Amino acid sequence: MYILDANVFILAHKHDFPIDNNPGTFWDFIERLGNQGEVRVPESVVEELSKKEDRVYKWVSDRKNILMIPTEHALPHLPRVLAAYGAFTQNDLEVFDGKADPFVIAEALASVAIVVSDETRNPTETRIRYKKMPDICDLVGVSYLRYPRFLWELSS
C-alpha cells in the first residue's frame, strides 16, 4: 500500500496531469488504485488540500470514501514520528499546524505502507520546520518513494 502526500495531487494537477485536460489518465489510475486498496491518504492530507478548495481538493474530497484513512488510525504512531523530528519549540508547532507530513508518515507506520511525496532528502538539516519527509521516514523505518518513481513502479 502507498500513502500519498498532498503534493502528489498538487504537482500532478499543476504540472503533469491537469484534472480538466486529462480525463482517463492519472486521475482514473489513482481512483482505480484507491478502489483496489493500493493507495490511501490520511485525513490530514484532505484537510491540507481543503485550504485551497480548488479542483484538486474537490477531486480528492469526492473520493474520500475510497481514499481517506481517519486520523485515529495513525495516532498511536504519531509520537514516534514527532520524536524523529526533534524537540519542538512553540514556533515549530505553529509551522506544523495544519501540515500533514507527520500524519502521512505515522499512517505509513500504522499501515506498513510506503510514503509517496515529491520531497527530496536533506539529511543534514537540523531545523525542525525544514526537515524533509524522506529523512524522517528513514529515521522511523518507513519506505519512501518520490512521486515520479511511484508512477514508474506502478505503471510497469
C-alpha positions in Angstrom: 0.0 0.0 0.0 1.1 3.6 -0.7 0.2 6.6 1.5 0.1 9.7 -0.7 1.2 13.2 0.4 -0.8 16.3 -0.7 1.9 17.4 -3.1 1.4 14.3 -5.3 -2.0 15.6 -6.2 -1.0 19.2 -6.4 2.0 18.5 -8.7 0.1 16.1 -10.9 -2.6 18.7 -11.5 -0.3 21.7 -11.8 2.5 20.2 -14.0 1.7 16.9 -15.5 -2.0 15.9 -15.5 -4.4 18.9 -15.2 -7.7 17.4 -14.0 -9.8 19.1 -16.7 -7.5 18.2 -19.5 -6.6 14.6 -18.7 -9.7 12.5 -18.1 -8.8 8.8 -18.2 -5.2 9.3 -17.2 -3.6 9.8 -13.9 -6.8 10.6 -12.0 -8.6 7.4 -13.1 -5.4 5.5 -12.3 -5.3 6.8 -8.7 -9.0 6.2 -8.3 -8.6 2.6 -9.6 -5.7 2.1 -7.1 -7.9 3.5 -4.3 -10.7 1.1 -5.2 -8.1 -1.7 -5.0 -6.8 -0.6 -1.7 -3.4 0.2 -3.1 -3.3 3.9 -2.3 -4.7 5.9 0.6 -4.5 9.4 2.0 -4.6 10.4 5.7 -7.5 12.6 6.7 -4.8 15.3 7.3 -4.0 15.4 3.6 -7.6 16.0 2.7 -7.7 18.8 5.4 -4.4 20.3 3.9 -5.9 20.3 0.4 -9.1 21.9 1.7 -7.3 25.1 2.4 -7.4 26.0 -1.3 -10.8 24.4 -2.1 -9.7 24.0 -5.8 -10.2 21.2 -8.3 -7.6 19.1 -6.5 -9.4 19.3 -3.2 -12.7 18.6 -4.9 -11.4 15.6 -6.7 -9.9 14.0 -3.5 -12.9 15.1 -1.4 -15.3 13.4 -3.8 -13.3 10.2 -3.3 -12.9 10.3 0.4 -14.9 7.1 0.8 -12.2 5.1 -1.2 -9.0 7.1 -0.4 -9.2 8.6 3.1 -8.0 7.0 6.3 -9.2 8.6 9.5 -6.6 10.3 11.7 -7.3 8.0 14.6 -5.6 5.2 12.7 -2.2 6.9 12.8 -2.4 8.4 16.3 -0.6 5.5 18.1 2.5 6.1 15.8 2.5 9.9 15.9 4.6 10.3 19.0 7.4 8.2 17.4 7.3 10.3 14.2 7.3 13.6 16.1 10.2 12.4 18.2 12.2 11.8 15.0 11.8 15.5 14.1 13.4 16.5 17.4 12.5 18.9 20.2 9.8 21.3 19.1 9.7 24.9 20.0 6.4 26.9 20.1 7.4 28.4 16.7 7.9 24.9 15.2 4.5 23.9 16.4 2.9 26.9 14.7 4.7 26.0 11.4 3.4 22.4 11.7 -0.1 23.4 12.4 -2.2 22.0 9.6 0.7 20.3 7.9 0.0 16.6 7.0 3.6 15.4 6.9 3.8 13.8 10.3 0.4 12.1 9.8 1.4 10.8 6.4 4.5 9.1 8.0 2.5 7.9 11.0 -0.1 6.4 8.8 2.6 4.6 6.8 3.8 3.1 10.1 0.3 2.1 11.0 -0.5 0.5 7.6 3.0 -0.8 6.9 2.9 1.2 3.8 5.2 3.3 1.6 5.1 7.1 1.7 4.8 8.9 -1.7 5.7 12.5 -1.9 7.9 14.8 -4.0 10.2 15.9 -1.3 13.9 15.3 -1.7 16.3 14.3 1.0 18.2 16.8 3.1 19.7 14.7 6.0 21.9 17.5 7.3 19.0 19.8 8.1 18.7 20.4 11.8 15.9 23.0 11.9 12.6 21.1 12.5 10.5 23.1 10.2 12.8 22.3 7.3 13.3 18.6 7.8 12.1 16.5 4.9 9.7 13.6 4.9 12.2 11.1 3.3 14.7 11.8 6.1 12.1 11.3 8.8 10.9 8.1 7.1 14.5 6.9 7.3 14.6 7.6 11.0 11.4 5.7 11.8 11.9 2.8 9.3 9.3 3.7 6.7 9.9 3.2 3.0 9.7 6.3 0.8 9.2 7.0 -2.9 9.3 10.2 -4.8 6.2 10.8 -7.0 7.9 10.1 -10.4 9.3 6.8 -9.1 5.9 5.8 -7.8 4.3 6.4 -11.2 7.1 4.4 -12.8 6.8 1.4 -10.5 3.0 1.2 -10.8 2.9 1.7 -14.5 5.1 -1.3 -15.2 
